[in-house]
Amino acid sequence: MVKINRSNVDIGIVCSNFQDSITFYRDTLGLPVVEEIRISDEIAIKSGLAPGGFRQVRLKAGDTLIKLMQIQTPPREGTSYFKSGVRWITLFVDDINSVYSNLTTKGVEFLSEPLNPKDAQWVVCAYDPDGILIEFVEP
């Protein structure tokens, strides 16, 4: 068994359009950039992270880091609605109606108005620029 020594995980996203993703996560969602680094060709290739060196911008989402990767030849945006890999990211918020209203005015298109499921107070979803579902939950 692997012993995990942190209560959170970091999420790495290879962006098909890096600027669109930075704009969405930093400017639209308001997640603060905590670090910007360059991963060398040697580390990227030997570790299997990417086919070459890349720029990475790390944004803080609670205790989690969302790590946006800018590689030289980004993959095309997925053509399948439901595909293998990261499907969605859940962000827990205090006031879903404020989030919904604020992000709607910034041009975010939600899949519905906030809904009241059995396992949470409220939930509403939207897509990031690469089609990753962003689920906002008010517990």
BAPA-534931 format. One record per residue (C-alpha): residue in three letters; x, y, z. Coordinates in pm, whole numbers, padded with zeros to 5 digits, always signed. Layout:
<rs>
ALAXYZ;...
</rs>
This chain:
<rs>
MET+00000+00000+00000;VAL+00124+00350-00082;LYS+00128+00577+00221;ILE+00003+00922+00121;ASN+00147+01200+00337;ARG-00071+01491+00222;SER-00446+01536+00237;ASN-00463+01693-00110;VAL-00351+01609-00461;ASP-00210+01828-00737;ILE-00370+01815-01081;GLY-00163+01858-01399;ILE-00343+01971-01714;VAL-00180+01972-02058;CYS-00342+02270-02229;SER-00432+02273-02597;ASN-00432+02656-02578;PHE-00223+02769-02282;GLN-00336+03132-02288;ASP-00705+03035-02291;SER-00647+02808-01990;ILE-00452+03074-01796;THR-00729+03324-01868;PHE-00996+03080-01749;TYR-00832+02960-01428;ARG-00653+03280-01323;ASP-00871+03560-01457;THR-01219+03407-01478;LEU-01212+03175-01173;GLY-00973+03403-00984;LEU-00729+03132-00875;PRO-00399+03289-00770;VAL-00076+03194-00946;VAL+00168+03070-00681;GLU+00457+02966-00902;GLU+00573+02949-01260;ILE+00852+02707-01347;ARG+01027+02551-01644;ILE+01066+02173-01652;SER+01380+02075-01843;ASP+01385+01842-02144;GLU+01586+01591-01940;ILE+01338+01574-01649;ALA+01030+01579-01873;ILE+01155+01299-02096;LYS+01321+01076-01834;SER+01026+01096-01595;GLY+00768+01045-01869;LEU+00588+01371-01790;ALA+00604+01505-02147;PRO+00787+01456-02479;GLY+01005+01761-02403;GLY+01059+02045-02161;PHE+00764+02265-02077;ARG+00645+02569-01889;GLN+00419+02508-01590;VAL+00203+02761-01408;ARG+00073+02651-01069;LEU-00252+02796-00936;LYS-00390+02754-00585;ALA-00736+02603-00545;GLY-00783+02557-00171;ASP-00505+02317-00067;THR-00471+02182-00421;LEU-00246+02305-00699;ILE-00378+02305-01052;LYS-00069+02282-01269;LEU-00121+02410-01624;MET+00135+02278-01871;GLN+00245+02459-02187;ILE+00421+02218-02419;GLN+00555+02294-02768;THR+00313+02073-02958;PRO-00008+02060-02753;PRO-00258+01785-02826;ARG-00568+01871-03022;GLU-00881+01931-02819;GLY-01059+01601-02765;THR-01317+01504-03022;SER-01504+01271-02789;TYR-01755+01409-02538;PHE-01662+01142-02283;LYS-01303+01019-02294;SER-01041+00855-02076;GLY-00836+01073-01846;VAL-00931+01355-01614;ARG-01306+01403-01655;TRP-01379+01672-01399;ILE-01247+01883-01114;THR-01468+01962-00815;LEU-01430+02299-00647;PHE-01608+02346-00314;VAL-01754+02695-00267;ASP-01945+02880+00005;ASP-02213+03050-00206;ILE-02297+02877-00532;ASN-02544+03143-00640;SER-02274+03411-00616;VAL-02030+03192-00808;TYR-02290+03122-01075;SER-02387+03489-01108;ASN-02029+03620-01105;LEU-01895+03369-01358;THR-02198+03407-01586;THR-02122+03781-01611;LYS-01764+03684-01709;GLY-01894+03474-01999;VAL-01882+03127-01844;GLU-02155+02908-01992;PHE-02295+02666-01737;LEU-02466+02340-01828;SER-02765+02429-01609;GLU-02869+02660-01331;PRO-02759+02547-00981;LEU-02924+02216-00890;ASN-03003+02063-00551;PRO-02888+01695-00552;LYS-02930+01453-00262;ASP-02559+01448-00169;ALA-02493+01826-00161;GLN-02670+02153-00101;TRP-02608+02285-00453;VAL-02411+02191-00764;VAL-02351+02358-01101;CYS-02108+02268-01380;ALA-01919+02436-01665;TYR-01632+02339-01897;ASP-01277+02472-01902;PRO-01116+02558-02241;ASP-01008+02193-02291;GLY-01346+02043-02209;ILE-01266+01941-01849;LEU-01583+01967-01647;ILE-01555+02210-01356;GLU-01805+02110-01088;PHE-01885+02375-00830;VAL-02035+02228-00513;GLU-02182+02402-00210;PRO-02177+02125+00052;
</rs>
